[in-house]
């Protein structure tokens, strides 16, 4: 099964023409299988 078969309606949210290899601030979201807490948890907000 190839990736396009899994979720064919998924669209890229990247900015067209933006060079993501440049230094900058990036927000990264990681979700694990079954949303297991592998990286710790947030306390007090």
Backbone as a ProteinNet text record, in pm:
[ID]
protein_1_A
[PRIMARY]
XXXXXXXXXXXXXXXXXXXXXXXXXXXXXXXXXXXXXXXXXXXXX
[TERTIARY]
86	0	90.3	62	145.5	76.7	152.5	104.3	-17.7	-23.3	-136.9	-266.9	-258	-377.4	-433.3	-348.8	-389.4	-479.8	-441.4	-518.7	-508.2	-585	-569.8	-611.3	-683.7	-730.2	-637.1	-528.6	-437.1	-364.6	-359.1	-293.3	-176.1	-78	38.9	2.6	54.3	31.4	155.4	254.6	376.7	349.3	421.1	408.8	480.1	412.4	473.9	585.5	700.3	811.4	897.1	856.9	935.9	1045.3	1166.6	1280.9	1290.8	1240.9	1239.8	1377.8	1478	1613.7	1682.3	1621	1678	1658.3	1750.5	1731.7	1603	1536.6	1414.4	1347.4	1232.5	1153.3	1046.1	1036.1	938	860.4	731.7	646.7	628.3	666.1	659.1	561.8	471.9	377	408.6	418.4	444.9	331.8	271.4	167.9	215.1	211	255.1	136.5	167.1	62.5	-21.3	-150	-245.8	-230.9	-162.3	-138.5	-72.9	13	85.7	180.2	192.9	282.2	425.3	497.2	635.7	735.9	692.1	783.5	757.8	682.6	649.8	508.9	473.6	341	348.7	246.1	239.3	177.3	243.9	190	163.2	58.8	21.2	9.7	-52	-80.2	33.9
-117.8	0	123.7	216.1	336	449	550.5	658.1	729.7	747	818.3	739	607.3	525.2	539.2	572.7	580.4	700.6	818.2	939.8	1026.8	994.9	1064.2	1210.6	1257	1395.3	1486.3	1434.5	1514.9	1616.1	1740.3	1845.9	1901.5	1950.4	2009.6	2144.9	2172.3	2302.4	2391	2345.3	2423.9	2547.7	2656.2	2778.3	2760.4	2790.3	2778.9	2881.4	2837.9	2928.1	2954.4	2902.6	2925.8	2821.1	2865.3	2774.6	2725.8	2606.1	2549.7	2504.7	2515.3	2480.4	2599.1	2717.5	2836.9	2828.8	2890.2	2897.5	2973.1	2931.6	2999.1	2923.5	2970.5	2904.4	2820.6	2696.9	2606.5	2538.8	2520.6	2451	2309	2212.3	2072.9	1999.6	1923.9	1843.1	1696.4	1619.5	1475.8	1401.6	1308.4	1223.8	1079.8	1006.1	866.9	773.7	652	552.1	539.6	542.6	535.5	652.4	757.5	876.7	841.5	739.4	699.1	810.8	831	932.3	879.2	895.5	848.5	958	1084.2	1196.7	1277.4	1224	1297.3	1353.5	1439.5	1499.2	1644.7	1721.1	1862.7	1871.7	1945.4	1967.3	2114.6	2147.9	2286.6	2371.2	2316.3	2392.3	2397.3
0	0	0	-88.7	-89.8	-14	22.3	109.8	50.9	-79.8	-139	-124.6	-106.6	-86.9	54.2	150.6	290.9	315.1	267.8	287.6	162.1	59.2	-68.3	-65.6	37.7	42.4	121.4	172.8	253.1	164.4	209.9	133.6	211.8	141.9	205.3	266	385.8	448.7	438.9	363.3	346.3	261.1	291.9	212.9	80.5	-27.5	-159.2	-171	-217.8	-240	-116.7	1	122.1	132.1	165.8	177.2	321.3	347.3	482.1	529.6	444.1	487.2	555.5	550.6	614.8	766.5	842.1	988.2	1020.8	1125.8	1166.6	1279.3	1320.1	1424.1	1356.9	1399.9	1342.8	1454.8	1434.8	1530.9	1478.9	1559.5	1518.3	1609.9	1550.8	1626.5	1601.8	1709.9	1698.6	1768.4	1697.5	1755.6	1742.2	1852.2	1851.1	1826.4	1791.8	1770.7	1896.6	1883.5	1995	2092.5	2051.4	2134.7	2268.7	2267.6	2388.6	2432.5	2565.2	2621.3	2624.7	2515.3	2508.4	2541	2531.7	2546	2672.2	2766.5	2888.3	2876.6	2972.3	2969.3	3015.2	2982.6	3020	3158.9	3247.2	3382.4	3402	3471.9	3503.1	3377.6	3273.8	3151	3059.3
[MASK]
+++++++++++++++++++++++++++++++++++++++++++++

